[in-house]
Every structure is written in structure tokens, then in C-alpha cells.
Amino acid sequence: MNKTCANNSLSVIPTKAMLLCGQNAPQFTATVFEKRKPSRAGKNNKKPNLNPTDDHVDNAEEFDIRKARNEVLKFGLSGFQAVEKEKAQVAMAIKLGAKPPKREYKNYKKLQEEQKQEKESQAAEESFKSLGKKASGEALLSLKKFSKKTRKRRKDDSGAMLKEYGTISTEKLATIKRKK
């Protein structure tokens, strides 16, 4: 809405720039913006569907992969026994974002005994490893692995690093020493 002020009391104060340029003060106009109120009648007055079969075809074409996956998982659960089915349902609920169930209660003394046994078994395995044996008592390395052929190959391989440079004959070595 534009309102022009006819009253001179609301006139524009002349500035130095206006006086230097010789401009007259423009007529004062006030503009007020009002928000439009949404009509409720517009929401309720939706056009009725003239072709309900077309809507049904559109819904059939839309395929939601999440729903399909969920249905397949539910169908898979139907084949389990009661205990297995319950565990599978809990696992599926956890996948969907549920909190996992709390651990089962264990008597503290029994828990300590189990931990003690685990430590002892680990210590036994460590002692066997230090002796070069497996937990069953078998040797980790057999003597067959270190046969004469492998030993001979290892001796030959030790000189392989120097083969790139070759060997120096004693005559050349003597001539090098004389030059110095």
C-alpha cells in the first residue's frame, strides 16, 4: 500500500548534498508490506481423481528396495525354530537401529576362574612357542626343511650379491697396488 503524506510536518529534511545539487525534496511516500494469509480452503479443495486406475499403475511401478529386503528377511525368519528365530529377530532389530540386549549375568567368582584359565592356557602356548613347538606339542619346524640341498643353496646364495661386481684377478690386484 502506498500512502502519500499530505501533511507538511513529515517533510524530508534537506541535506547538504541536496542543497549543493539544487534538488528539491521529493514527496514522502510510505510503503507497508503485509503477509498474505494462506487460505485453508485451498488445501481441502483438491481435485478428485478422475482416473483411479492410473494411480494404481503408478504405485505398482514404484518399487521400494528397502521394503522388499525387509520382506525377504521376514520370510527367511519363518523357517527357523523358536530359539533361532528369536536370535535372528534380535539381530535384525539391532541392524534397524535398536539397542543390543545387555550381557547375561555371570557370577564374579566364576568369571575370575574363567579368566585365570585363559591366562594359564595362553602362558602354556607361549612356553611351547619359546621351545619351538605348537600347542599340541609338535615341533614348529621339521628337520626335513633343512636338508643338505637347502643348506647348499643358501651357501651359494650368499655369494650371489657379489656376483654383479665380478671377481678381481690377482694380476690386476697387483697392478693396482703398484700404482699407489
C-alpha positions as CSV (number, residue, x, y, z in Angstrom):
1,M,0.0,0.0,0.0
2,N,1.4,3.4,-0.9
3,K,0.4,6.4,1.1
4,T,1.3,9.9,0.2
5,C,1.7,12.3,3.1
6,A,-0.3,15.5,2.6
7,N,0.9,16.9,5.9
8,N,4.0,19.1,5.7
9,S,5.1,18.1,9.2
10,L,6.5,14.9,7.7
11,S,8.6,16.5,5.1
12,V,12.1,15.4,4.2
13,I,15.0,17.2,5.9
14,P,17.2,18.8,3.2
15,T,20.8,17.6,3.4
16,K,23.9,19.5,2.3
17,A,24.2,17.3,-0.8
18,M,20.6,18.1,-1.8
19,L,21.3,21.9,-1.3
20,L,24.5,21.8,-3.3
21,C,22.9,19.9,-6.2
22,G,19.9,22.2,-6.1
23,Q,17.4,19.3,-5.8
24,N,14.0,19.7,-4.2
25,A,13.0,17.2,-1.5
26,P,10.8,14.5,-3.1
27,Q,7.3,13.9,-1.9
28,F,7.3,11.4,1.0
29,T,5.7,8.0,0.4
30,A,5.4,5.2,2.9
31,T,5.1,1.6,1.8
32,V,3.8,-1.1,4.1
33,F,4.1,-4.8,3.3
34,E,1.6,-7.2,4.6
35,K,2.0,-11.0,4.5
36,R,-0.7,-12.9,2.7
37,K,-2.6,-15.3,4.9
38,P,-2.8,-18.8,3.4
39,S,-6.3,-19.9,2.8
40,R,-7.4,-23.2,4.3
41,A,-10.0,-23.7,1.6
42,G,-7.2,-24.2,-0.9
43,K,-5.8,-27.3,0.9
44,N,-9.1,-29.0,1.2
45,N,-10.2,-28.3,-2.4
46,K,-8.1,-30.8,-4.1
47,K,-9.3,-32.0,-7.4
48,P,-10.8,-35.5,-7.2
49,N,-9.0,-38.3,-9.2
50,L,-10.9,-38.9,-12.4
51,N,-8.7,-41.9,-13.3
52,P,-8.1,-44.1,-10.3
53,T,-6.7,-46.9,-12.4
54,D,-3.8,-44.6,-13.5
55,D,-2.9,-44.0,-9.8
56,H,-2.8,-47.8,-9.2
57,V,-0.5,-48.3,-12.2
58,D,1.9,-45.6,-10.8
59,N,2.0,-47.3,-7.4
60,A,2.7,-50.6,-9.0
61,E,5.7,-49.2,-10.9
62,E,7.3,-47.7,-7.8
63,F,9.4,-50.4,-6.2
64,D,10.9,-49.7,-2.7
65,I,14.0,-51.8,-2.3
66,R,14.1,-51.4,1.5
67,K,10.6,-52.8,1.9
68,A,11.4,-55.7,-0.4
69,R,14.6,-56.5,1.5
70,N,12.6,-56.4,4.8
71,E,10.0,-58.8,3.4
72,V,12.7,-61.2,2.3
73,L,14.3,-61.1,5.7
74,K,11.0,-61.7,7.4
75,F,10.3,-64.6,5.1
76,G,13.7,-66.1,5.9
77,L,12.9,-65.9,9.6
78,S,9.8,-68.1,9.2
79,G,12.0,-71.2,8.6
80,F,13.8,-71.0,11.9
81,Q,13.0,-72.8,15.1
82,A,11.7,-70.8,18.1
83,V,15.1,-70.1,19.7
84,E,16.9,-69.4,16.5
85,K,14.0,-67.2,15.3
86,E,14.2,-65.1,18.4
87,K,18.0,-64.6,18.0
88,A,17.5,-63.7,14.3
89,Q,14.8,-61.2,15.2
90,V,17.1,-59.6,17.8
91,A,19.9,-59.3,15.2
92,M,17.5,-57.8,12.7
93,A,16.3,-55.3,15.2
94,I,19.9,-54.3,16.0
95,K,20.5,-53.8,12.3
96,L,17.5,-51.5,12.1
97,G,18.9,-49.4,15.0
98,A,17.6,-50.9,18.2
99,K,19.9,-51.1,21.2
100,P,21.5,-54.6,21.7
101,P,20.5,-56.5,24.8
102,K,22.6,-56.4,27.9
103,R,25.1,-59.2,28.6
104,E,24.0,-62.1,30.7
105,Y,24.8,-62.0,34.3
106,K,27.8,-64.1,35.4
107,N,28.9,-64.9,38.9
108,Y,32.0,-62.9,39.6
109,K,34.0,-65.8,41.1
110,K,33.2,-68.0,38.1
111,L,34.2,-65.1,35.8
112,Q,37.5,-64.8,37.6
113,E,38.1,-68.6,37.3
114,E,37.5,-68.4,33.5
115,Q,39.9,-65.5,33.1
116,K,42.5,-67.4,35.2
117,Q,42.2,-70.5,33.0
118,E,42.5,-68.3,29.8
119,K,45.7,-66.8,31.1
120,E,47.1,-70.2,32.0
121,S,46.4,-71.6,28.5
122,Q,48.0,-68.5,26.9
123,A,51.0,-68.9,29.1
124,A,51.3,-72.6,28.1
125,E,51.1,-71.6,24.4
126,E,53.8,-69.0,25.0
127,S,56.1,-71.6,26.6
128,F,55.5,-74.0,23.8
129,K,56.3,-71.3,21.2
130,S,59.5,-70.5,23.1
131,L,60.5,-74.1,22.9
132,G,59.7,-74.2,19.2
133,K,56.6,-76.3,19.5
134,K,52.9,-76.0,18.7
135,A,50.2,-76.1,21.4
136,S,49.7,-79.8,20.7
137,G,53.4,-80.4,21.3
138,E,54.6,-80.9,17.7
139,A,57.7,-79.2,16.5
140,L,57.1,-76.0,14.5
141,L,60.0,-76.7,12.1
142,S,61.0,-80.1,10.9
143,L,64.5,-81.2,10.1
144,K,63.4,-82.1,6.6
145,K,63.2,-78.4,5.8
146,F,66.9,-78.1,6.4
147,S,68.2,-80.8,4.1
148,K,71.7,-80.7,2.5
149,K,70.3,-79.2,-0.7
150,T,68.8,-76.2,1.0
151,R,71.9,-75.6,3.0
152,K,74.0,-75.8,-0.2
153,R,71.6,-73.3,-1.9
154,R,72.0,-70.9,1.0
155,K,75.7,-71.0,0.8
156,D,75.6,-70.4,-3.0
157,D,73.1,-67.5,-2.5
158,S,75.4,-65.7,0.0
159,G,77.8,-65.0,-2.9
160,A,75.1,-64.0,-5.3
161,M,75.2,-60.5,-4.0
162,L,78.8,-60.1,-5.1
163,K,78.3,-61.8,-8.5
164,E,77.2,-58.5,-10.0
165,Y,80.6,-57.0,-9.4
166,G,82.6,-60.0,-10.6
167,T,86.0,-61.1,-9.3
168,I,89.3,-59.4,-9.5
169,S,92.3,-61.4,-10.7
170,T,95.5,-61.4,-8.7
171,E,97.4,-59.8,-11.6
172,K,95.0,-56.8,-11.7
173,L,95.2,-56.5,-7.9
174,A,99.0,-56.4,-8.1
175,T,98.9,-53.7,-10.8
176,I,96.5,-51.6,-8.7
177,K,98.8,-51.8,-5.7
178,R,101.9,-50.8,-7.7
179,K,100.1,-47.6,-8.9
180,K,99.6,-46.5,-5.4
